[in-house]
Amino acid sequence: MRAYFNSDNYAPVLPEVMDALAAVNHGHEPAYGADPATARVEALIRAEFGERAHAFLVLNGTAANVVTLRAMLRPWQGVVCAESAHLNVDEGGAPERMGGFKLLTVAAPDGKLTPELVERRIVRIGDEHAVQPGVVSVTQSTELGTLYTPDELRALADLAHAHAMRLHVDGARLANAAAALGVPLRAITTDAGADAVSFGGTKAGLMLGEAIVLLGDGLEGAMPYLRKQSMQLASKMRYVAAQFEALLTDELWRRAAGHANAMAARLAAAVEGLDGVRITQPVQANVVFAVLPPGVAERLQAEWGFYTWDEHTGEVRWMCAHDTRAEDVDAFAAAVADAVG
Ligand SMILES: Cc1ncc(COP(=O)(O)O)c(C=O)c1O
């Protein structure tokens, strides 16, 4: 069977996570998060993100984003984010429909917000006719595989706070970012001034589960109600918690994400010199974006799994995961060379 480069969502569950699921699968435990595994995860998240951190486990990343942002916003406020943000392009309108908030998007060619880009959306403050910007939301690592440094995040947090706004981090791939930067999770969240994080488990190797991590100023008071109202309170919470416990034990997340990142770097190195292959984004996490000569992507896709990212430009996305093998990367790179040659 050919390897897939479609998505880290295509990858199987980490063996350690499967073992953790089996290990909690005995006897009766209190439901809805009152179980010992959930308490252990809450403590592990405090150890990672700092003592102020409050964790609320949910079932998927769209919900983590929408429920977190519901907690962060008043009804007349909106979210400044990149046009390419998952929130804007891949959540089926859930922010608008389920969250009821407007997205104030800005074009960001590499997927990254900057203070200058955000400032363009901090306008008409106090004008009752205009949606008021309430949150800046960044994705780390971004949808385009790029990274924010801790300093870049700090500058965005400072700007947000100077305007009485808050900083949200969509960390569906926070593990990839921290592994690539060689920093603890808190260096690109808590210590950079973030107010809330959607901390991804699924793409890191869980079967399902994401953690909303609230980092201060009393947001946690509303969250139990918002999570339930948003249909994200799992009754058998121990099974979500057990997976996170495995991921957060002995930095399994760093090993798994670091491997995925290394495989993307290997792929980029193997194809970047090829005539006809143009890598379109810096390869900083676990994904490579490229443009190929007309018709080549379609030929490769007959045998290898990957997405066409932009139908207009033909840009393709090759994503690696915790289980991507070096030999699969090398075989795919050889297939690319063959196809362009
Ligand atoms: C940046 C980002 N945020 C959030 C998500 C979560 O999405 P889902 O609701 O599919 O778990 C994804 C998944 O692709 C993502 O890439």
The ligand as a Gaussian input file, in Angstrom:
#p B3LYP/6-31G(d) Opt

LIG

0 1
 C       -5.390000      24.610000      12.192000
 C       -6.505000      23.669000      12.540000
 N       -7.335000      23.987000      13.538000
 C       -8.291000      23.152000      13.929000
 C       -8.472000      21.936000      13.305000
 C       -9.484000      21.009000      13.880000
 O      -10.384000      20.456000      13.089000
 P      -11.343000      19.257000      13.427000
 O      -12.636000      19.858000      13.859000
 O      -11.442000      18.570000      12.125000
 O      -10.769000      18.404000      14.521000
 C       -7.671000      21.582000      12.220000
 C       -7.877000      20.327000      11.469000
 O       -7.561000      20.197000      10.318000
 C       -6.652000      22.487000      11.838000
 O       -5.828000      22.181000      10.820000

